[in-house]
């Protein structure tokens, strides 16, 4: 069994395509097919189901994919560790992150990390919390960062910081006449700007609203957005009120573009998590970053 065989197999499964896998590892498509055929012959089992419409791993292929991926990570980790015994580490990896971590947490952490490890770079891909978890499970990224737990038995969630949800409103006089407002009354009477399904923020505030005895279906939704920045900006323009991360809204509040509304009801805090796939070994690059981030938020 050769590393080239494992690389070809893992890339075909990850990309669901022989041609895309060939491009990714700089081989011809016939070479990729030959590597996988020889691997299947050596193992005595079919690993890939091939048809004119799709390329999928068999049951044996799914099982072998996890082992093969870990073997390649361990190989790369060994090479990387030996070559980079100092702070002159060089490499690139990906981070899947939901909107608040990608926009308001990672920029600060990565800036500090880059001062120490200028040779390491990360491609940050923003998506919702559900897709972060799915991406980690399918190994599109070695780890992810999100603000909610999606129930499954394939991931490990490690909390590293907390943030508070707050209610924000347009900077209008009618929202300034009280020191404290009834959140229930505001939710019943004001237009509300919502987040998309799969958002960690949405999951947190919907559970809280339901516990207040308010049906989510009764909210007067004026718009739904796929990122926090658009929601906060829309609130500043008078489109409605919303519940968002305090961290995300801080700059708008400081500039008096939106109002942070004090409510009789106490809105919840929520944790942000590192998300890892169970029994999956991180590359040395990702290990360095995760350890740095852990220490950064302990300070």
N, C-alpha and C positions, 0 to 999 in steps of 0.2 A: 504494500500500500504506500502510495506516494502523496506528498503534500499537494501536488498539482491536481491529483484526483479529488482530494477533499475540497480544495479551493473551487474546482469546477462544480462539484456537487452542491456545495453550500451556496454559491452564487446563483445557480439555476433555481434552487428552492426559494431563495430570498427574492429573486426578481421574476420568478414564474416564467422564465424565458431562456432558451438556449442562446439566442442571438444577443440579448442584453448581457447575459453572463459572459459571453465571449468578448464583447466590447469592454466589459468591466475589468477583465483580467488579461486583456491584450492577447487573446488567442483567436484562432479561427473557429467558426461554429463546428465544423467537422472534428476539430481537435477536442473541443468540449464534449461532444457526443461520444468520442472514442474514450476519453478519460472515464466518463460515467459508465459506459458499457463495460469497460475493463474492471471498474470497481464493483459493479453488480455481479460480474462473472466471478471475481475473487471472493465476494461475500456469499454468493449462491442465492441471492434474493433480488427481486426487482425493487429499486429505490424510487424510480420516477415513473409516473403514469403519463404517457405521451398520447396526445390526440391532435387533430387538426385545429382544435379550438382552445385547448388549455394544456398547461404543463403543471402537474401537481405531484407532491410526494405521496407515496403509498404509506400504509401504516408503518411498515419497516423503515421507510424513508424519513418519516417524521421523527421516529425514535433515533435513527442514526444521525439526523441533522444536528440534534443538540450535542451529541458527543463530538461530531466532526467540528462544529463551531468552537467548542471548548478546546479541542486540540490545536486549532489554528490560533486561538487567542493565547494559549499557553506558549506556543512557538514564538509568536510575535513579542510576547511579554519577556521571554527569555532573551531574545535578540536585543530588544529595546533596553532591558536592564543592564546588560553587559556593555552595550555601546554608550549608554548615557548614565554613567555612575556619578555624574556631577549635576549641578543645576543647569547645565547646558543641554537639557533635554529638548528633543525636536520631535514633532509629530502633529497629527491632526485627527480630530474625532468629531462626533455629532452629539448634540444634546437636544432631546425633545422636551419642550416646556410649554405649559399652559400660558395664557396671556399675561397674567400678573407677574409670574416669575420671569418670563422672557423680556418683559418691558421694564420692570421696576426692581428686580432683584439681581438677575444675572449681569446686567451692565456694570453695576458697582463691583460685584465679586470678580468678574472677569478682568476688570481694569486693574485691580490689586494683584490678581494672579499673574497677569501679563508682566508686571514689574519684576517678578521673581523668575518666571518661566517664559521669556519672550519668544522662545522657539516653539511653543505649543499653541495651537490655535483650535478653536471650536466653531463648528457650523451649527448655529442655534436655529432650530426649526420650531416655529410657534404653531400650536394647534390646541384643541380643547383637551380637558383632562382625560376624557374617555379615550381619545386617540393617542394620548401620551402612553396610557397603560397598554393599549393594543400594540403600539409601536415597540414598546419594550418587550412584550411577550413574543412578538414576531421577529425580534432582534433587528429591527430597523435602526435602533439606537441601543447602546449598551446600558444606558440608564436614562431616566426622565425626571422631571420636576413638575409637580402639580399640587393643587390645593384641595384635593379630595381623595378619598379612598374609593376605588371601584371594587366591589366585592368579587374576589376570585381567589383561587388557591395557587396561582402561578407567580405571584409577585410578593416582594417584601417592601414594606413602607417604613421609611425611617424619617420621623419628624425632625426638622432642623430649625424652624422659626415659626412664630405665630403672627397673625395679623388680625385686625378687628374689622368687621363689616360696619359700615355707617350708612345712614340715609343722607342723600344730598338732594338739593333743590335749587332751582334758579335763584339768582340774587335779586329777589323781588320783595317789596315791603311786606306783603301779606304773610311771608314766612318768617318775618322778624318780630311780629307783634307778641309772640309768646316766648318765654324762656324755655319751655318744654312743650312739645306737641304730642298728641296721641298718634302713634304710628298706625293704629287701627283706623282712625278717622281719615288720615292722609291716604292710606291705601284704598279706602273705599271711595274717596272723592276726587283724587287727583289722577291724572294720566301717569302711567308707569312705563319706564323704558326697561326692557327685559334683555337678558342674555340668552344665547342659543342653548338648545339641548346639548348635554355633554359637558357644559361649563361647571367647574367646581364652585364658583360663586353662586350660580343659579341653584345648584343642589343645596347649598348651605342656606340661602335665604328662603327657598321654597319650603324647606323643612320647618324653618322658624315661623314663617307665615301660617303654615298649616296648624302649628301648635297654638297660634293665636286664635284659631277658629275661623280663619278666612280661607275661602275656597280660591285656589289659584285661578280657576276659570272666571272668577268674578272680577279680577283685576282689569282695569281699563288700559290695555296695552296700546301705547301709541306707536311703538317701534320695537324691533328686536335686532340686536347687533351681535357680531361675532368677536368683538374685542372691547375691552374696558375703556380704552381711550375714546372710541366713538361714542360710547354711552355718556361719559363725563362731558365731552364736548357738546353733545346734544342737550344735556341738562342745562349747560351754560347758555344755550340758545333758546331755552324755554319750552322744549319739547315735552318735558315731564319730570317726575322725580325718579330716583332709582336707588338701589342698595348696591354699594360697591366696596372695594377694598379701600381702607383708609390710606394705605401706602400709595395706592394709585391716584387717589384724589388730592393728596396733600398739596401739590403745586397749584392746582386750580383753586383750592380753598385759600391758600396763602395769598393768592393774587386777587381774591374776592370775585372770582369768575363764577363760583358756585358757593352755596351755603351748606355747611355741615349742620344738620338739624338735630338738636338734642331731643330725644324722645323719652316718654314715660317708660316705655318698654326698653329693656336693655338688649341691644343686638348682640349676637354671639361673636366670639373669636373663632378663628379657624387656623389649623396648622397647614404648613407647606411641607411636602415630603420629597425625599429622594425615593425614586421607585426603581427597584432592581428585579430582574427575573431570578427566581429561585434556582439555585445550583448553576448559575452562569458566572463565569469568571471574568471580572473586569480586566481590560487591558491596562498596562502600566500607566499610560497617559491618563485614563479616566480615574484610576486609583489615586494618582497624584492630585487631580483636581478635587475629587470628592473629599479627600482628607484635608485639603486646604480649606474647602468650604465649611466642613464641620468645625474646624478650629476658628474660622472667621466669625461664625455666628455664636461661638461660645464666648468670645471676647466681650 
